[in-house]
Amino acid sequence: MWRTSSRVGNLVFVIGMIGRTDEGEIVDGVVPQTRLALSRIENVLAEHGIDRNAIVRLRAFVVDIREWPQAREVIREFFAGDAPPATAMSVTGLVEPAVRVEIEVDAAVAEESQ
């Protein structure tokens, strides 16, 4: 099984998360997939004792770049409008045909959290 994150010093790297439920199903549509991917990222960060406020960079891979504005809006809501720097890349495909978006983040842990 692949690890979903790694930690080096005060940095936490969360690999690409997709909108897959715990039951293994891919939710339908870029907006629900983005919400679920961000929720999964938040859960992984919690395993490191940090929350979404520690995210310093976000990368989104979208199959259809025209769907990026919808995904970006979900990301803004997730961060209450103060989202970290983000890069969006259009890709020809992701891990499964139904996947519309994949998100990965880098987070920085405060010194006292180490």
N, C-alpha and C positions, 0 to 999 in steps of 0.2 A: 504494500500500500504506500502511495506517495504521501509525504508529509505536506501539510497545507501551509506551513510557515517555518521560518527559521529565525533565529536571533543571533546577532553578532554584536557584542557590546551593548550599546543602548539602542541599536536599530533592530526593528522587527520587519521582516519581509513576508507578505502574504501572497501566495501564488494566485493565479487566475481563478476566480470564483465565478460560477455560473448559476443560473436559476434552477437548480436541481433540488427537489424536496428531499427530506430524509428517507422517503420511500423510494427514491431513485427516479422520480418523474420530473421531466422538464416542464416548467410552467409555460403557458402560451403567451407570447408577445414580449416586446422589448421592455415595456414599463414593468410588468410583473417580474420579469427576469432580472431587471436591474435592482428592484426592491429586494428580491430574495438574495441575490448575490451580495448586496451590501449588508443585509442581515447576517449572512453567513460570515462575512468578513468581521463584523462586530463580535460575533461569537468566538472567532479565532483570536481576536485581539484580547478578549476577556480572559482567555487561557493564559495570556502573558501578563494579566493584571492591569491592562490599559483599556482605554475606550477610543471611540472614533476621533476624539480631539487630539490624539497622538499622531494621526495620519498627516504626513507631510507631503505626500505625492500619491497621485492616483493615475493609473493607466487603464483605459477602456479600449477594448477591441470590439468593433461592431461589424457585422456582416454587411449591413447597408448603412453607409454614412448618412443617408437621409434620416435615419432613426436616431442619430446622435442627439439632436435637440431634445427629443423625448427622454432619452437616458440622462442627459445633462440636467434636465429639470428635476428628475427623481434624485439625482446626486445632490443638487442644491437643497432640496427639501431635507434630505438625510443629514446634511451638515447645517441645517437651519440658516441657509443663505451664505455661510462663510466657508465655502468649500476650499480645499487645498488646491495647489496647482494641479492641473489635469491635462493629460494628453489623450486624444482620441485617434485611433488608427482604424482604417477600413481594411478588412481582411477578406480573403475569398472564401473562407470557411473556418469553423471552429470545431471543437471536439465531436459534436454530433450535429446533424443537419438542422434540428429544431432549435439549436442554440443561436440566439441573435446577438448576445453581448457577453463578454467575459471581462472581469475587472480584477486588477491586482493593485495592491497598495504597499507603500513603505511607511513605517511609523517610527517615531523617535520616542524612546522612553525617558522620562525625566530622571535625573541622577538619583533622586531619593527612591524611585521605583525599582531600581536595579537590585 
